């Protein structure tokens, strides 16, 4: 006979099993019927059938992308869809509000692999108008764990606060401008990393580009950012190789 504690445990287990049981199939795996999940496999079959038989053999051996794309996790902003690039042309890293954080080992690992192993000649940081992460960063609300991440965008707001405030009370225009400024600052963060500086010194690549995608009309535009001037002003603090140039002179 179960004790009172045992009865409570058994009751909780029964409720839990009932709650999630519908999600599993007979083998104990998550049911593919649950939540219309079958559309993924049906789409995969259609995609395979639409490809030339040589497509998979051609891409199975290796990859040689020309671009590293650092974009937002927003489901409406797919790098391949909005650029028309095909399989194997773009190496992708995405997070909320396309941020480049120098303590983010996931981003740094992608960056190092793309630059050092794949030798990509171009890195694109792409934001998008209507970004929920940027908009949330302008609001003064506790977003839970997300608030810690949004601090990186709030730092961009702090640095450019006068420019944002000069826009006035139009929140949509404020968000649009902060989207652009955030892209610019994340590009600068890339240039601060040892991986990018080392590669630039040794090969002259990669070239960094800041872009913004407009969800309203589908247009992708490149921001005009004077990286040479910006990094010239920051070199005394962030250049990791300035002392080598001084030694060689």
N, C-alpha and C positions, 0 to 999 in steps of 0.2 A: 504493500500500500504506500502510495506517495505521500510524502510530507507536504505541508502547506507550501513550503518553498519549492518543492518538486512540482507541485501542481501549477504554481505560477510560471515556472520555467517551461513546462509542457504547453501551457496555454499560449505563452509568447511564441514558442516555436510553431504552434499550429497556425496562429494568426499570420506569422511571417511567411510560412509556406503557402498559405492561401493567397497572400498579397502578391507574391512573385511567381507562384507556381505556373500561372498561365503563360509566362514568358518562355518556359522550357519545353523542348520536345521530348520524345520518348527516350532518347539517348542521354538526356541530361544537359544537352547543349541549349543555348538560347534559340528559341523557335524562329525560323526565317519568316513565318507567317505573321509574327507579332509586329504590329505597327507598320504593315505594308513593306516589310524589309525585302520582300522578293524583288522589288523594282531594281535593286542594286544588281542582282544576278541576271535579271532579264536585260538590263542595260549593258552589262558586261558581255553577254552573248551577242547582242546586236553590234556592239563595238568591235568585237573579234571578227564577226562576219563582214564588217565594212572595210576591213584592212586587207591589203595585199598579203598573200601567204609569206612573202619574204620579209615583211615588216618586222616580225618578232625575231627572226634570225639575225637581222641587221642590227637590232638594238640589244641583243642578248649579251654580246661580248663586252661592250664597254660604253662609256658615255663621254661626250666632249662638248659640254654646254658652253656657250659664249657668254652667258649672263648668270650672275647670282642675283636673285630677286628677293629683296627683303620687303615683305608686304604685310598688310593687315589680315587678321584671321576672318574678317567679314566674308560671309559665304557668297556675297555678290561680286567679290573682287578676286577672280581667279586669274593668275598671271597668264596662263596659256590662252584663256578665252579672250581677254581684253587686248592681247598683243598679237594674236594669231600665230604665235609660235607653236611648234609641234613637239612631239616627244623627243627628248634628248637635247633640246636647245636651251632650256632654262633650268637652273638649280634653285630650289625655292626654300626660303625660310619665312614663316609667318607667325606673327603674334599680335596681341591687341595693340592697335595704333602704331604698327610698324616701327617699334623702338629698337635702338641699338644700345644695349646696356653692357658696359665693359666688365660687369661681374656675372653676366648671364652665360654660363658655360655651354648651354645649348646653342645660343647664337654664335659664341666664339668658336665652337667646334665646327659648325657649318661654315663659318667664315674661313677658318684655317684650311679645311678640306677643299673648299671651292678655290681659294687663292693658291695654296701650296701644292695640292694634288691635281686638281682639275685645271689649274692655270687659267681661270676665267679672265678675259680681258676687260670685262665691264661688271660693275656692281650697281644695281638700281635699288634705291630706296623709294618705295611708292606708297604714298598716302592716298586718301580719297575724301572728297567732300561729303559731308554728312556722316563722318566717322563718329560712332557712338562713344568710343573711348576718349576721343578729344573733347566731345561735348560733355561727357561725365567729368572730365578733369576740370572743366570750367565751373561745374556745380560744386556746391559746398555740402556734400552728402557723404555719409559713411557707406561705402560700397563693399564692406567686408574685406576679404583678401584682395579684391581688385583695387582697393584704395592704395595699397602698397605699390602696386604696379603703376597706377596713375600718377604717383608722385613724380615719376620721370617726366611726364607731360606737364605736370604742374610746375616743374622746374623750368621748362621751356616758357611757360606763361610768365613766371616770375622774371626771367631774364628780359622778356619782351613786353612787360606789363604796360609800359607807357604807350607803346604802339597799339596794343589791344584796346586800352582804355580810350585812345584817341578816336577809335571807330565809333564810339557812342554806345547807345543802348541796343543796337541791332544785334541780337545774339547770333543770328544766322551768319552775319558777316564776321563776327568775332570768331566763330567756330571755323569758318572757311580760312580766315587768315592764320589762325593757330594751327590748322592742318598743314598749311604751307611752311610755317616757321618750324613746326615739329619735324617735317621732312628735312629741312635745312640743317637743323641741329643734329639729327641722327646721321646725316652724311658727314658732318664734322666729327661726330663720335667715331665713325669708321676710320677717319684719317688719324685719329689719336691712337689707334691700336697698333701694337708692335707688328702684327701680321701684315697689315696693309703698308705700314712704313717700310718694313724690311723688303717687301716685294717691289714697292716703288723704287727703292734704292737700287735693287739688283736688276730689275727688268723694265722699270718705267711704267708698269701696270700693277694693279687695275685702274681703269678710269671710273670715277664715282659719279653717278648721276642722281639727281633728285627729281622725282616725278609725282604728279597728282592726277588721279582719275576722277572724272565727274560721273557719278552714277546717274545723274539726270539725263545726260545726252550720250554717254559712252565715250567721251573724248578723253584721251590721255595726253597730258602736256608735260614738257620738261621745264623745270624751274631754272631761271637764270641765276646761278650761284657763282660768285667769284671766289673759288676755292683757293687760288693762289694768294689773293690778298688776305683772305681770312686766316689761312695757315701761316702766312708770313707774320701776321700779328700775334699768333699763338705759339710760334716756334720756340721762343725762349722757355716756355713752360712745358710744351708737349712733344717737341722733337726729341726722338730717342737717338738720333745719329748726328746731331749738330756738333758734338764734341769730336767726332771722327773727322768732319770737314775741317774743324779748327786745327786738329793735329796734322792734317795733310797739307795745310797751307804753309 
